[in-house]
């Protein structure tokens, strides 16, 4: 697979964003990062990368850019899918994956996201719209109690479940909204706080 210098830079940026945020960038973010003046420039480069086998584009996903190079060492599972639970509105105090919260099981291509999601969470509200996560979207979540500062997470704080960007500031935890109309959540020492998982992708009905 031979890439041009610019194509290699864009692929590196996509892989870096997946590693740091758990999500690939949007087309607008690629245009902004590289200073492209044409709104279609990013999409043209992405199509060229897909043609060369460096990425896969999925139009069903809000951030449907899947870098393929990161999967070269994984066992081949072409065509395989696994059913994972779709979690709807979570009642206060209930475990996230409680049967009462499950809307249905969803058959999902196991190669769409990395790492593999353990559940889909139906997003409620617009606090993360500037991160490309909209009300009603299905957030693919990898279940883990650990995340790096800057990654988008599903967190539980005092029995409420929320999707925010995790920030660690001088030993304190801040759950940062991606919408200026919403306040950030500062986790206090006495709060009951836990990370429920890391966002690894977004699905949206067209």
Buried (B, 14 or more C-beta within 10 A) or exposed (E): EEBEEEBEBBBEBBBEBBEEBBBBBBBEBBBEBBEBEEEEBBBEBBEBBBEBEBBBEBEEBBBBBBBBEEBEEEEEEEEEEBEBBBBBEBEEEEEBBEEEBEEEEBEBBBBBBBEBBBBBBBBBBBBBBEBBBBEEBBBBBBBBEEBEEEBBBBBBBEEEBBBBBBBEEEEEBBBBBBBEEBEEBEBEEEEEBEBBBBBBBBBBEE
